[in-house]
Amino acid sequence: MNKIIHIRLLSELRDRKSELNFIKNCERFIALFEKIQLPVTLFIEEFYSDRDYKDAYYHFFASKYNEFPKYATRIAIFEGIISKDELYSKKYSLQEKLIGVIIIRPILNGCIGRTYFDPSKLRNECKMYVRTTPFKIGILGRQLEINTFPFSSQDGEYMTCAETSLWMLLHYYGTRYGEYRTALPHEIIDIVDDKHFQRVVPSAGLHYTQSSEVLKRFGFSSQVYIRLVKNKI
């Protein structure tokens, strides 16, 4: 089932939390809109089959004591107030209005999954440089693109900050360059598990040598540098 929500003010988004009850950490989600120029239109796709969440589901969450849903939710964010006819009719172009796409995983921690935001459409108080590459997004039968760097939050169990950072790097380089490839969550975990003397999930994080090993297995010539700091008297 698909939903369309029009948001004109940030306070209005908070008032409509009941329509976002599928998001386990709604405040974290709402905070993302502090950098977006309103008004916006949210196009919500329920029962979305996200390959990264499904990979983590079958390799970890499905074996836990508590039951977890198999499907995620995808939210596409567009500039301005877009009518239902504009969204569903291919007579109208959505490319120039697309701000970003967020995958909402049905878990409490790390509910914000694979996310693409166009940095040129975000309000930034400071100057910065961002490495970007086009990511293809299929929405309502249209092939759209977002020029961005991928993001995902960590769930703290299967993927901590280290594994998630590796996933983002590999997702970027695997999309931009033919010499590399993207990684599913379990592929990162399996490499760490192959070299470890005890179980690696739930994850306690990665040592820098483990991160280097993952990058090496995916074709990078990684090098570890250690900075020695002398004690000041």
VMD Tcl script that draws the C-alpha trace (Angstrom):
set ca {
  {0.00 0.00 0.00}
  {1.29 3.46 -0.93}
  {0.68 6.72 0.93}
  {1.20 10.39 0.06}
  {1.85 12.92 2.83}
  {2.31 16.65 2.29}
  {4.50 18.44 4.85}
  {4.53 22.24 4.96}
  {6.05 22.82 8.42}
  {8.37 20.76 10.65}
  {5.83 21.02 13.47}
  {3.23 19.51 11.13}
  {5.47 16.47 10.66}
  {5.56 15.96 14.43}
  {1.78 16.35 14.64}
  {1.35 13.55 12.10}
  {3.38 10.94 13.96}
  {0.40 8.60 13.94}
  {0.83 8.26 10.17}
  {4.48 7.37 10.72}
  {3.93 4.71 13.38}
  {5.95 2.21 11.32}
  {9.11 4.19 12.21}
  {10.54 2.85 15.48}
  {12.58 6.00 16.20}
  {10.47 8.78 14.75}
  {12.42 11.67 16.31}
  {15.59 10.55 14.51}
  {13.63 10.50 11.27}
  {12.10 13.95 11.85}
  {15.54 15.42 12.62}
  {16.57 14.67 9.02}
  {14.07 17.30 7.81}
  {15.77 20.13 9.70}
  {18.15 20.44 6.72}
  {15.44 20.24 4.04}
  {13.60 23.21 2.59}
  {9.87 22.74 3.19}
  {7.21 22.13 1.88}
  {7.84 18.57 0.69}
  {5.84 15.57 -0.44}
  {6.50 12.13 1.03}
  {5.71 9.09 -1.08}
  {5.62 6.05 1.24}
  {5.88 2.48 -0.09}
  {5.01 -0.22 2.44}
  {6.24 -3.84 2.21}
  {9.34 -2.75 0.33}
  {11.88 -5.51 -0.36}
  {15.21 -3.87 0.46}
  {18.16 -6.09 -0.42}
  {20.41 -4.92 2.43}
  {17.80 -5.29 5.16}
  {16.66 -8.64 3.78}
  {20.25 -9.84 3.77}
  {20.65 -8.87 7.44}
  {17.22 -10.34 8.21}
  {17.99 -13.80 6.82}
  {21.50 -13.91 8.30}
  {20.68 -12.51 11.74}
  {17.30 -11.03 12.67}
  {15.24 -14.05 11.59}
  {17.12 -16.23 14.10}
  {16.48 -13.96 17.10}
  {13.95 -14.79 19.81}
  {11.69 -11.83 18.96}
  {9.99 -11.80 15.59}
  {10.98 -9.14 13.06}
  {9.07 -8.19 9.90}
  {10.67 -9.30 6.65}
  {9.90 -6.14 4.69}
  {11.02 -2.56 5.06}
  {9.34 0.73 4.05}
  {10.69 3.16 1.47}
  {10.08 6.91 1.64}
  {10.80 9.13 -1.36}
  {11.01 12.88 -0.66}
  {10.07 15.44 -3.31}
  {10.25 19.23 -3.33}
  {6.94 21.09 -3.01}
  {3.35 19.89 -2.86}
  {2.89 17.24 -5.55}
  {-0.57 15.91 -6.31}
  {-1.46 12.25 -6.70}
  {-1.98 12.76 -10.44}
  {1.51 14.21 -10.83}
  {3.06 11.30 -8.95}
  {1.29 8.56 -10.84}
  {1.16 10.09 -14.32}
  {4.31 9.79 -16.43}
  {3.36 13.04 -18.18}
  {5.03 14.81 -15.25}
  {8.75 14.66 -14.54}
  {9.84 13.94 -10.96}
  {13.60 13.98 -11.52}
  {14.21 17.65 -10.77}
  {11.99 17.50 -7.67}
  {13.58 14.44 -6.07}
  {15.40 15.26 -2.81}
  {16.13 11.81 -1.45}
  {15.07 8.29 -0.62}
  {15.10 6.64 2.82}
  {14.70 2.97 3.71}
  {12.96 2.48 7.07}
  {13.92 -0.84 8.63}
  {11.37 -2.38 11.06}
  {13.84 -2.50 13.97}
  {14.17 -0.29 17.05}
  {17.85 0.65 16.80}
  {19.13 1.74 13.42}
  {15.70 1.99 11.82}
  {17.08 4.36 9.15}
  {18.58 2.10 6.51}
  {20.01 2.82 3.07}
  {19.55 6.53 2.43}
  {20.31 8.78 -0.55}
  {20.05 12.57 -0.18}
  {20.96 15.04 -2.90}
  {23.47 17.29 -1.03}
  {22.75 20.22 -3.36}
  {19.17 20.33 -2.01}
  {20.11 20.37 1.68}
  {20.61 23.50 3.74}
  {24.24 23.52 4.88}
  {25.55 26.15 7.31}
  {29.18 25.35 6.50}
  {31.07 24.77 3.28}
  {32.01 21.16 2.57}
  {33.08 18.78 -0.15}
  {31.17 15.56 -0.75}
  {32.18 12.71 -3.05}
  {29.10 11.77 -5.05}
  {28.06 9.42 -7.81}
  {24.69 8.81 -9.52}
  {22.49 6.14 -7.91}
  {19.58 4.88 -9.98}
  {16.19 4.78 -8.24}
  {13.05 3.17 -9.65}
  {9.89 4.98 -8.48}
  {6.42 4.40 -9.93}
  {7.80 3.04 -13.17}
  {10.23 5.93 -13.60}
  {14.03 5.61 -13.65}
  {15.36 8.48 -11.52}
  {18.85 9.37 -10.30}
  {20.27 10.86 -7.13}
  {23.83 12.17 -7.21}
  {25.00 11.51 -3.66}
  {27.07 9.51 -1.16}
  {25.15 6.67 0.52}
  {24.26 6.68 4.22}
  {22.87 4.18 6.70}
  {22.53 4.15 10.48}
  {23.98 1.30 12.51}
  {21.69 -1.20 14.23}
  {24.23 -1.88 16.99}
  {23.88 -5.67 16.75}
  {24.59 -6.99 13.29}
  {26.18 -3.81 11.95}
  {27.98 -1.38 14.27}
  {29.60 1.88 13.16}
  {32.65 0.09 11.70}
  {30.71 -2.39 9.55}
  {28.29 0.34 8.45}
  {31.14 2.66 7.45}
  {32.66 -0.13 5.38}
  {29.29 -0.81 3.77}
  {28.94 2.87 2.79}
  {32.46 3.05 1.30}
  {31.99 -0.16 -0.68}
  {28.53 0.92 -1.83}
  {29.95 4.19 -3.15}
  {33.05 2.76 -4.85}
  {31.20 -0.30 -6.17}
  {28.63 1.97 -7.82}
  {31.06 4.55 -9.20}
  {33.92 2.35 -10.43}
  {33.82 -0.91 -12.36}
  {36.98 -2.14 -10.58}
  {35.10 -2.51 -7.29}
  {31.78 -3.98 -6.21}
  {29.20 -3.29 -3.53}
  {28.89 -5.53 -0.47}
  {25.92 -7.10 1.26}
  {26.04 -6.93 5.07}
  {26.71 -10.65 5.49}
  {29.72 -10.49 3.16}
  {31.43 -8.03 5.50}
  {30.54 -10.10 8.56}
  {31.73 -13.35 6.93}
  {35.19 -11.90 6.21}
  {35.56 -10.85 9.85}
  {34.23 -14.20 11.08}
  {36.73 -16.09 8.92}
  {39.65 -14.54 10.84}
  {38.14 -14.39 14.34}
  {38.55 -16.81 17.26}
  {35.01 -16.31 18.59}
  {31.56 -15.41 17.28}
  {31.29 -11.98 15.70}
  {27.54 -11.36 16.08}
  {26.12 -9.62 17.98}
  {28.95 -7.34 16.95}
  {31.25 -5.64 19.44}
  {32.75 -3.47 16.70}
  {35.83 -4.04 14.56}
  {39.56 -3.67 15.16}
  {41.30 -1.53 12.55}
  {43.08 -4.62 11.24}
  {39.70 -6.26 10.58}
  {38.48 -3.21 8.69}
  {41.66 -3.25 6.63}
  {41.16 -6.96 5.87}
  {37.62 -6.32 4.58}
  {38.83 -3.54 2.28}
  {41.67 -5.75 1.03}
  {39.25 -8.58 0.20}
  {37.18 -6.15 -1.89}
  {40.12 -5.08 -4.02}
  {41.52 -2.09 -2.11}
  {45.24 -1.79 -1.36}
  {44.72 -0.76 2.24}
  {47.54 0.57 4.41}
  {47.42 1.15 8.17}
  {49.17 4.25 9.53}
  {49.80 4.72 13.24}
  {50.60 8.17 14.57}
  {52.85 8.21 17.62}
  {52.29 11.18 19.92}
  {55.01 12.05 22.41}
  {53.94 12.94 25.92}
  {54.16 16.65 26.61}
  {55.88 17.72 29.83}
}
mol new
graphics top color blue
foreach p $ca { graphics top sphere $p radius 0.5 }
foreach p [lrange $ca 0 end-1] q [lrange $ca 1 end] { graphics top cylinder $p $q radius 0.2 }
display resetview
